[in-house]
């Protein structure tokens, strides 16, 4: 009878250790801070970059090359980015949250 208790206790301990190893709590990366810093650095340095979005932001586009002849990055917030482009005789600004950004491609100088 004592042997069953020991085996059972060892089995419970083994499952607990496996559970601790497999089910670690996930910690969110500070993506907004890092993405903001990257965008600000690229924009300030005049580096051309392409942003890929999960959902289209303007005119059904999911890829946006900045800066180009008409568009430029106009604002980078804590958790969003905005770009502007000419529209008729004014300027139109589009903003999207960082959660819509899938990736950024650029060539390091």
C-alpha positions, 0 to 999 in steps of 0.5 A: 500500500505504501508503495502505491502512495510513493508511486502516486506521489512521484507521478504527481511530482513529475507532472507538476515539474513537466507543467512548470517547464511547459506552461511558463507564463508568457510575457508580452514584449514591449513591442510598441516602445521598440517599434516606435523607436525603430520608426523614429530612427528610420524616419529621422535618418531618412532611411527608406522602409516598407511597412506591411499591414495585416489589414489594409490602411489606405486604398486596400494597400497592405504594403506601404513604402515610406517615404516616397514621392507623395507619402511620408511618416507624419506621426509615431505615437505610443501605439500607433503610426500615421502617414500623410499623402496629398489629397486633392488640394489638401493632405490626408492623414491615415493612422493605424495601431501597431497591432496592425503592423506585420513587419518592417523592411529596410536596408541598414545604412 
